[in-house]
Amino acid sequence: MRHRRHRGGGLSADHDPKIADRAGIAMSVVLYHFGTKDGLIEAVIASMYQAALETVPPR
């Protein structure tokens, strides 16, 4: 998953349709897969966390 940083107010300041538009998809697709903008944010954080964990060498 590709992550994009937002300038200014951050993701919470973005309007929902703007998020979908930047991704090139309909807002209904975002809501279908994530339920809410909070669901989308949680998925992004989980993806970034998993990617960070994969960079840690095993003990």
N, C-alpha and C positions, 0 to 999 in steps of 0.2 A: 504494500500500500504506500503510495506516495503522499507525503505530508507537506503542507504548505503553511508557512507562517503568515499571519495576518498583521498588517500594520495598524496602528491606531488603537481602537478599542478592543481588538482581538476578536476571536470567534464569537464571543457572546454579544458583540455589538452588531454582527452581521444579521441581516434579515434572512429568514429561512429560504425564500425563493432565490436569493443571491447565492447562497451556498450551492444549491442544485444547479443554478445557471453556470457557475464557475466549473462545476464538474461535468457540464454538458449533458445533464440528465433532467428529467422532470422531477418536481418536488414530490410527486406521488411515489416515485421509486425510493427516494430517501426515507419517506415515512413508512413505506412497506417494509424495508429492510431494517430500519433502526427505530421506528416508532415515533421518536421525537428528536429534536436537536440534541437534547441531553444524551439520548441513546447513541447518536452519532459521535458525540464527544467521548463518551465512554469507550466506544469501539476504537477510536483513534488512539486514545491513551493506552488501551490494552495492547494494540498493535505495536505502538512505540515501546512499551514495556517489554513485550516479548522479543522485539528486535534487539533491545539493549541486553536482555538476558543471554541471547545467543552469542554475544560478543565476549562474555565472561568465560574464561577457560575452565574446564572441569578441574575439580580438586584432585 
